[in-house]
Amino acid sequence: MIDLNKIRIMYFIGIGGIGMSALARYFNSGGVSVSGYDRTSTSLTEELEKEGMKIHYRENVSEIPGEVKNSAKEETLVVYTPAVPPSHIELKYFRENKFNIIKRAELLGMLTQNHTTIAVAGTHGKTTTSSLIAHIFKYAGKNCSAFLGGIAKNFNSNLVVAEGKYKSGQVMIVEADEYDRSFLNLHPDIAIVTSLDADHLDIYGSNEKMKESYSQFVSQVKPQGIFICKRKLGLKSSSRAINYSVGETADYYASNIRIVNHENVFDIKWKGGEINSVSSQMPGRHNVENTIAAFACAHLSGVEPEVIKEAIKKFTGVIRRFDYRFKGKQTVYIDDYAHHPEELRACIQSVRELYPGKRITGIFQPHLFSRTRDFADGFSQSLSLLDRLILLDIYPAREEPIAGVTSELIFKNVSIKDKVIAKKEDVILMLEKSDTEILLTLGAGDIDQIVKPIAEMLKNK
């Protein structure tokens, strides 16, 4: 058994991942010497380097710092992400030399086991929901740490650190990631499940197998804990079960939903109480759902409704989650992480509600060959909600190409006429030559590299 209190050196393989970087930041802020490897340099890895972490980008044992190689094994921990293949040269080196090696999810499980843990799961919505919960708790003066799957604007980070963070008994808010069944390392006091749409079929094989893992996750909620679930998902728990909804009666639900000055305004009701005219800067019905889940969690944790309402009003969202990048007289530009058909549908429909009658151009980069293969028809249907589509090549991430799987699988069944397949490097020129009312960039790959250039181009146009 690894004693985290004895660890003074940590090495992260895949340190630039959003979940890995939050853990690296946590231990680095506590005085542990942190270094690591990632395949490419990004704005996030640059931030980690500014915070004092040594990072290299060439898969080579010679690049591993001597401090790590020569350290005492009981004081050293190597952490890797499931996206790293077993053949990775550095991972093989650490295994051959009998270092302590664990997956990211195992480390998160170890870190949370002696703390009150709030775990947010779901195929969509978990980053926004967990970030909002962390914001509410901090606003209410509750001491908490949070490990987030995105950069929350209120914190300008994917990490929130509690005071006296190494003491037991604090609250830890974490995303419960279903990929590679990572969330089964958690035994939360409060668990939230926001959605159950089929995803990660490369891991699970079928939607039913994925649901089985979610059921197991829910069964791991502590006996005196609380399970908060979106109504009609069908998950059962032996713990106290709370459901939430938008527009339908539930334990916690939103009603009288309206849009005022491009913001959601709604009432929240629960057994024995209600609070009216809750205002959120996050557009879209799906974000009303996320807000209700966060409200229920905070309220059940003892935060007063009026305080929660004030915190929701001040929550500015998460980078790349319905993220306004430019607002001009003629053009509005929104960037979103949507990489699943349901996420695309929710984002585009939200834009339609906010900007009725406006022409919407979407630039979409499919993420993973397997996801493109499994959900090609769903992607086509969702993207057909646009007025104009610019479709990019598939971002492979951790995968090797699959024969016959290209963006054409999606493109051929998109029903709108104004559509084109393009290279990422040609997008700026295409946009310069056209007039755009509402512009969306969509996807979880490296499409984020063109977000700032697009925003700058629009400012100067």
C-alpha positions as CSV (number, residue, x, y, z in Angstrom):
1,M,0.0,0.0,0.0
2,I,1.4,3.4,-1.0
3,D,1.5,6.0,1.7
4,L,0.9,9.4,0.0
5,N,2.3,11.2,3.0
6,K,5.7,9.7,2.3
7,I,5.8,10.6,-1.4
8,R,8.2,13.5,-2.2
9,I,8.7,12.9,-5.9
10,M,6.0,12.3,-8.6
11,Y,6.3,11.7,-12.3
12,F,3.2,12.0,-14.5
13,I,3.1,10.3,-17.9
14,G,0.5,12.3,-19.8
15,I,0.8,15.3,-17.5
16,G,-1.0,17.6,-19.9
17,G,-4.3,15.8,-19.7
18,I,-7.0,17.8,-17.9
19,G,-7.4,15.3,-15.1
20,M,-3.7,14.5,-14.8
21,S,-2.8,18.2,-14.7
22,A,-5.2,18.9,-11.8
23,L,-3.6,16.1,-9.7
24,A,-0.1,17.3,-10.7
25,R,-1.0,20.8,-9.6
26,Y,-2.4,19.5,-6.3
27,F,0.7,17.7,-5.3
28,N,3.0,20.4,-6.6
29,S,1.2,23.0,-4.5
30,G,1.9,20.8,-1.5
31,G,5.6,20.8,-1.9
32,V,6.0,17.5,-3.8
33,S,8.6,17.7,-6.7
34,V,6.5,17.1,-9.8
35,S,7.7,16.4,-13.4
36,G,6.3,14.6,-16.4
37,Y,6.0,13.8,-20.0
38,D,3.4,14.7,-22.6
39,R,3.2,14.3,-26.4
40,T,2.8,17.9,-27.2
41,S,3.2,21.3,-25.6
42,T,-0.1,23.2,-25.0
43,S,-1.1,26.3,-23.1
44,L,-2.0,24.1,-20.2
45,T,1.5,22.4,-20.0
46,E,3.0,25.9,-20.4
47,E,1.1,26.9,-17.3
48,L,2.3,23.8,-15.4
49,E,5.9,24.7,-16.3
50,K,5.4,28.3,-15.0
51,E,4.2,26.7,-11.8
52,G,7.6,25.0,-11.5
53,M,7.0,21.5,-13.0
54,K,9.6,20.1,-15.4
55,I,8.0,18.7,-18.5
56,H,9.4,17.2,-21.7
57,Y,7.8,16.2,-25.0
58,R,10.0,13.5,-26.4
59,E,9.3,9.9,-25.4
60,N,12.8,9.0,-24.2
61,V,14.2,7.6,-20.9
62,S,17.1,10.0,-21.2
63,E,14.6,12.9,-20.8
64,I,13.4,11.7,-17.4
65,P,14.9,13.9,-14.7
66,G,17.8,12.3,-12.7
67,E,16.0,13.2,-9.5
68,V,13.2,10.8,-10.5
69,K,15.5,8.0,-11.8
70,N,17.7,8.0,-8.7
71,S,15.1,8.6,-6.0
72,A,14.2,6.2,-3.2
73,K,11.4,4.0,-4.5
74,E,9.3,4.4,-1.4
75,E,9.3,8.2,-1.8
76,T,8.5,8.2,-5.5
77,L,5.3,7.7,-7.4
78,V,4.7,7.3,-11.1
79,V,1.2,8.1,-12.4
80,Y,-0.1,7.4,-15.9
81,T,-3.3,7.9,-17.8
82,P,-5.2,5.0,-19.5
83,A,-4.6,6.7,-22.8
84,V,-0.9,5.7,-22.5
85,P,-0.2,2.4,-24.2
86,P,1.7,-0.5,-22.4
87,S,4.4,-0.1,-25.0
88,H,5.3,3.4,-23.9
89,I,9.1,3.5,-23.5
90,E,9.1,5.5,-20.2
91,L,6.3,3.4,-18.7
92,K,8.2,0.3,-19.5
93,Y,11.3,1.7,-17.9
94,F,9.5,2.4,-14.7
95,R,8.0,-1.1,-14.6
96,E,11.3,-2.8,-15.3
97,N,12.9,-0.8,-12.5
98,K,10.1,-1.6,-10.1
99,F,8.9,1.9,-9.3
100,N,5.5,2.5,-7.6
101,I,3.2,2.9,-10.6
102,I,-0.6,3.7,-10.5
103,K,-3.3,4.9,-12.9
104,R,-4.6,8.4,-12.5
105,A,-8.0,7.1,-11.3
106,E,-6.3,5.0,-8.6
107,L,-4.5,8.0,-7.3
108,L,-7.8,10.0,-7.1
109,G,-9.4,7.1,-5.3
110,M,-6.6,7.0,-2.7
111,L,-6.7,10.8,-2.3
112,T,-10.4,10.9,-1.6
113,Q,-10.8,7.9,0.7
114,N,-10.4,9.8,3.9
115,H,-12.5,12.8,2.9
116,T,-16.1,13.7,2.3
117,T,-16.3,13.1,-1.4
118,I,-18.8,14.5,-3.9
119,A,-18.4,12.6,-7.3
120,V,-20.1,13.9,-10.4
121,A,-20.6,11.3,-13.2
122,G,-22.4,11.3,-16.5
123,T,-21.6,11.2,-20.2
124,H,-22.4,14.9,-20.5
125,G,-22.5,17.7,-18.0
126,K,-20.1,16.5,-15.3
127,T,-17.5,19.3,-15.8
128,T,-20.0,22.1,-15.6
129,T,-21.9,20.6,-12.7
130,S,-18.8,19.8,-10.6
131,S,-17.3,23.3,-11.4
132,L,-20.6,24.9,-10.3
133,I,-20.7,22.9,-7.1
134,A,-17.1,23.9,-6.2
135,H,-18.0,27.5,-6.9
136,I,-21.1,27.4,-4.7
137,F,-19.2,25.7,-1.9
138,K,-16.4,28.3,-2.0
139,Y,-18.9,31.2,-2.3
140,A,-20.7,29.8,0.8
141,G,-17.4,29.6,2.8
142,K,-17.2,25.8,2.8
143,N,-13.7,24.5,2.7
144,C,-13.2,22.2,-0.3
145,S,-10.8,20.9,-2.9
146,A,-12.0,20.2,-6.4
147,F,-10.5,18.2,-9.3
148,L,-12.2,19.5,-12.5
149,G,-12.3,18.3,-16.1
150,G,-12.1,21.8,-17.5
151,I,-10.8,25.3,-16.6
152,A,-13.4,26.9,-14.5
153,K,-13.4,30.7,-15.2
154,N,-14.2,31.7,-11.6
155,F,-11.0,29.9,-10.5
156,N,-9.0,30.2,-13.8
157,S,-7.9,26.6,-13.1
158,N,-9.0,23.0,-13.1
159,L,-8.0,22.7,-9.4
160,V,-9.4,24.2,-6.2
161,V,-7.3,23.7,-3.1
162,A,-8.8,23.6,0.4
163,E,-7.1,25.2,3.3
164,G,-5.1,22.6,5.3
165,K,-5.6,20.3,2.4
166,Y,-3.8,17.3,3.8
167,K,-6.1,17.2,6.9
168,S,-8.8,14.6,6.9
169,G,-12.5,15.5,6.9
170,Q,-12.5,18.2,4.2
171,V,-14.9,18.1,1.2
172,M,-13.4,16.9,-2.1
173,I,-15.4,17.5,-5.3
174,V,-14.3,15.3,-8.2
175,E,-15.4,14.3,-11.7
176,A,-16.2,10.6,-11.9
177,D,-14.9,9.6,-15.3
178,E,-16.5,6.5,-16.9
179,Y,-13.7,6.0,-19.4
180,D,-11.8,2.8,-18.7
181,R,-14.2,2.4,-15.7
182,S,-12.1,4.9,-13.8
183,F,-15.0,6.0,-11.5
184,L,-15.1,2.6,-9.9
185,N,-12.1,3.7,-7.8
186,L,-14.4,6.1,-5.9
187,H,-16.6,5.5,-2.9
188,P,-18.4,8.9,-2.6
189,D,-20.6,10.3,0.1
190,I,-22.6,12.1,-2.6
191,A,-22.8,10.8,-6.1
192,I,-24.5,12.7,-9.0
193,V,-25.3,11.1,-12.4
194,T,-26.3,13.7,-15.1
195,S,-26.7,11.6,-18.2
196,L,-26.4,8.1,-19.6
197,D,-26.2,8.4,-23.4
198,A,-24.1,5.7,-25.1
199,D,-20.4,6.5,-25.3
200,H,-16.9,4.9,-25.0
201,L,-18.2,1.8,-26.8
202,D,-14.6,1.0,-27.6
203,I,-14.2,0.2,-23.9
204,Y,-17.7,-1.1,-23.0
205,G,-18.8,-2.8,-26.3
206,S,-22.4,-1.9,-25.7
207,N,-24.6,0.7,-24.0
208,E,-25.9,-1.9,-21.6
209,K,-22.4,-2.8,-20.4
210,M,-21.7,0.9,-19.8
211,K,-24.9,1.2,-17.8
212,E,-23.8,-1.8,-15.7
213,S,-20.7,0.1,-14.7
214,Y,-22.7,3.1,-13.8
215,S,-24.9,0.8,-11.6
216,Q,-21.8,-0.5,-9.9
217,F,-20.5,3.1,-9.4
218,V,-23.9,4.0,-7.8
219,S,-23.7,0.9,-5.5
220,Q,-20.4,2.3,-4.1
221,V,-22.0,5.3,-2.6
222,K,-21.5,5.1,1.2
223,P,-24.4,3.6,3.1
224,Q,-25.4,6.9,4.7
225,G,-24.7,8.8,1.5
226,I,-26.9,10.5,-1.1
227,F,-27.4,9.5,-4.7
228,I,-28.6,12.4,-7.0
229,C,-29.8,11.4,-10.4
230,K,-31.5,13.0,-13.3
231,R,-35.1,11.7,-13.5
232,K,-35.9,8.7,-15.7
233,L,-32.3,7.4,-16.0
234,G,-33.3,4.2,-14.3
235,L,-30.4,3.8,-11.9
236,K,-31.1,2.5,-8.4
237,S,-29.3,2.9,-5.1
238,S,-29.5,1.6,-1.6
239,S,-28.5,5.0,-0.4
240,R,-30.8,7.9,-0.1
241,A,-32.0,8.7,-3.7
242,I,-32.9,12.1,-4.9
243,N,-34.0,12.9,-8.5
244,Y,-34.1,16.2,-10.4
245,S,-35.7,17.4,-13.5
246,V,-36.4,20.4,-15.8
247,G,-40.1,21.0,-16.4
248,E,-41.3,17.9,-14.7
249,T,-42.1,17.3,-11.0
250,A,-39.2,15.7,-9.1
251,D,-37.4,16.0,-5.7
252,Y,-35.8,19.1,-7.2
253,Y,-37.0,20.7,-10.4
254,A,-37.0,23.8,-12.5
255,S,-40.1,25.5,-13.7
256,N,-41.1,28.8,-15.4
257,I,-38.0,28.7,-17.5
258,R,-37.4,31.8,-19.7
259,I,-34.6,33.7,-21.4
260,V,-33.9,37.2,-20.3
261,N,-31.1,39.2,-21.9
262,H,-29.6,35.9,-23.3
263,E,-29.5,34.3,-19.8
264,N,-31.6,31.5,-18.3
265,V,-34.0,32.6,-15.6
266,F,-36.1,29.9,-13.8
267,D,-37.7,28.9,-10.5
268,I,-36.4,25.9,-8.4
269,K,-38.8,23.9,-6.3
270,W,-38.4,21.0,-3.9
271,K,-40.4,19.4,-1.2
272,G,-41.1,22.1,1.4
273,G,-39.6,25.0,-0.5
274,E,-38.9,27.0,-3.6
275,I,-36.8,29.9,-4.8
276,N,-37.8,32.1,-7.7
277,S,-36.0,34.0,-10.5
278,V,-32.7,32.1,-10.3
279,S,-30.5,33.6,-13.0
280,S,-27.7,31.8,-14.7
281,Q,-25.1,33.0,-17.2
282,M,-24.9,29.5,-18.8
283,P,-27.3,29.3,-21.8
284,G,-29.3,26.2,-22.8
285,R,-31.8,23.9,-21.2
286,H,-29.1,21.3,-20.5
287,N,-27.3,23.9,-18.3
288,V,-30.6,24.4,-16.4
289,E,-30.4,20.7,-15.7
290,N,-26.8,20.9,-14.5
291,T,-27.7,23.9,-12.3
292,I,-30.6,21.9,-10.6
293,A,-28.2,19.0,-9.9
294,A,-25.7,21.4,-8.3
295,F,-28.4,23.2,-6.4
296,A,-29.7,19.9,-4.9
297,C,-26.2,18.9,-3.9
298,A,-25.4,22.2,-2.2
299,H,-28.8,22.4,-0.5
300,L,-28.5,18.8,0.8
301,S,-25.1,19.7,2.1
302,G,-26.5,22.5,4.2
303,V,-26.0,25.6,2.0
304,E,-28.9,28.1,2.3
305,P,-31.0,28.5,-0.9
306,E,-30.5,32.3,-1.1
307,V,-26.7,31.8,-1.0
308,I,-26.9,29.2,-3.7
309,K,-28.9,31.6,-5.9
310,E,-26.4,34.3,-5.4
311,A,-23.5,31.9,-6.3
312,I,-25.3,30.7,-9.4
313,K,-25.7,34.2,-10.7
314,K,-21.9,34.8,-10.2
315,F,-20.8,31.6,-11.9
316,T,-19.1,32.5,-15.2
317,G,-18.8,29.0,-16.6
318,V,-16.0,26.7,-17.9
319,I,-13.7,27.4,-20.8
320,R,-14.8,25.5,-23.9
321,R,-18.3,24.9,-22.5
322,F,-20.7,27.3,-24.4
323,D,-17.8,29.7,-24.1
324,Y,-18.4,33.2,-25.7
325,R,-15.2,34.2,-27.5
326,F,-16.5,37.2,-29.4
327,K,-19.6,39.4,-29.5
328,G,-19.8,41.9,-32.2
329,K,-22.5,43.9,-34.0
330,Q,-22.8,41.4,-36.8
331,T,-21.2,38.2,-35.4
332,V,-21.3,36.1,-32.2
333,Y,-18.7,33.4,-31.8
334,I,-19.1,30.5,-29.3
335,D,-16.7,27.7,-28.6
336,D,-17.9,24.4,-27.2
337,Y,-16.3,21.1,-26.2
338,A,-19.2,19.1,-27.7
339,H,-18.0,15.8,-29.1
340,H,-21.0,13.5,-28.8
341,P,-24.2,13.7,-31.0
342,E,-26.3,14.6,-27.9
343,E,-23.9,17.4,-26.9
344,L,-23.9,18.8,-30.4
345,R,-27.7,18.7,-30.5
346,A,-28.0,20.5,-27.1
347,C,-25.5,23.2,-28.0
348,I,-27.0,24.0,-31.4
349,Q,-30.6,24.0,-30.1
350,S,-29.5,26.3,-27.3
351,V,-28.1,28.7,-29.8
352,R,-31.3,28.6,-31.8
353,E,-33.3,29.5,-28.6
354,L,-30.9,32.4,-27.8
355,Y,-30.6,33.8,-31.3
356,P,-33.9,32.9,-33.2
357,G,-33.7,33.6,-36.9
358,K,-29.9,33.9,-37.0
359,R,-27.9,31.9,-39.5
360,I,-25.6,29.4,-37.6
361,T,-22.2,28.2,-39.0
362,G,-20.6,25.3,-37.2
363,I,-17.1,24.0,-37.5
364,F,-16.9,20.5,-36.1
365,Q,-13.9,18.3,-35.6
366,P,-14.8,14.6,-34.9
367,H,-13.0,13.1,-31.9
368,L,-11.7,9.4,-32.2
369,F,-12.2,7.0,-35.1
370,S,-14.2,4.6,-32.9
371,R,-16.6,7.3,-31.8
372,T,-17.1,8.5,-35.4
373,R,-17.8,4.9,-36.5
374,D,-20.2,4.2,-33.7
375,F,-22.2,7.4,-33.9
376,A,-21.9,8.6,-37.5
377,D,-25.6,8.8,-38.1
378,G,-26.2,10.6,-34.8
379,F,-23.5,13.2,-35.7
380,S,-25.1,13.7,-39.1
381,Q,-28.5,14.3,-37.6
382,S,-27.2,16.8,-35.0
383,L,-25.1,18.7,-37.5
384,S,-28.0,19.0,-39.9
385,L,-29.5,21.4,-37.3
386,L,-26.9,24.0,-38.5
387,D,-27.3,26.3,-41.5
388,R,-23.7,25.8,-42.6
389,L,-21.2,23.1,-41.7
390,I,-17.4,23.1,-42.0
391,L,-16.3,19.6,-41.1
392,L,-12.7,18.8,-40.2
393,D,-10.7,15.6,-40.3
394,I,-11.0,13.2,-37.4
395,Y,-8.8,13.9,-34.4
396,P,-7.3,10.5,-33.5
397,A,-6.2,11.2,-29.9
398,R,-5.1,7.8,-28.5
399,E,-6.3,5.7,-31.5
400,E,-4.8,4.3,-34.7
401,P,-6.8,4.8,-37.9
402,I,-9.7,2.4,-38.6
403,A,-10.1,1.3,-42.2
404,G,-13.0,3.2,-43.9
405,V,-13.6,5.6,-41.1
406,T,-13.2,9.2,-42.1
407,S,-15.2,12.4,-41.7
408,E,-17.0,11.4,-44.9
409,L,-19.1,8.9,-42.9
410,I,-20.7,11.9,-41.2
411,F,-20.6,14.3,-44.1
412,K,-22.6,12.2,-46.6
413,N,-25.7,12.0,-44.4
414,V,-25.8,15.7,-43.3
415,S,-29.0,17.0,-44.9
416,I,-28.2,20.7,-45.3
417,K,-26.8,21.8,-48.6
418,D,-24.2,24.3,-47.4
419,K,-21.6,21.9,-46.2
420,V,-17.9,21.3,-46.9
421,I,-15.0,19.2,-45.6
422,A,-12.0,21.3,-44.9
423,K,-8.5,21.3,-43.4
424,K,-8.1,23.0,-40.0
425,E,-5.4,25.3,-41.4
426,D,-7.8,26.6,-44.1
427,V,-10.6,27.6,-41.7
428,I,-9.4,31.2,-41.0
429,L,-9.2,32.1,-44.7
430,M,-12.7,30.6,-45.3
431,L,-14.2,32.6,-42.5
432,E,-12.5,35.8,-43.7
433,K,-14.2,35.5,-47.0
434,S,-17.7,35.0,-45.7
435,D,-20.2,36.9,-43.5
436,T,-21.1,35.0,-40.4
437,E,-23.9,35.7,-37.9
438,I,-23.5,33.0,-35.3
439,L,-20.2,30.9,-35.4
440,L,-19.6,27.7,-33.4
441,T,-16.4,25.7,-33.0
442,L,-17.2,22.2,-31.8
443,G,-15.1,19.3,-30.7
444,A,-12.8,17.8,-28.1
445,G,-9.6,17.5,-30.2
446,D,-7.0,20.1,-31.1
447,I,-9.7,22.4,-32.7
448,D,-9.0,24.6,-29.6
449,Q,-5.8,25.7,-31.4
450,I,-7.7,27.8,-33.8
451,V,-10.1,29.4,-31.2
452,K,-7.9,32.4,-30.4
453,P,-6.9,33.0,-34.0
454,I,-10.6,33.0,-35.0
455,A,-11.5,35.4,-32.3
456,E,-8.7,37.7,-33.3
457,M,-9.7,37.6,-36.9
458,L,-13.3,38.5,-36.0
459,K,-12.1,41.4,-33.9
460,N,-10.0,42.8,-36.8
461,K,-12.5,42.0,-39.5
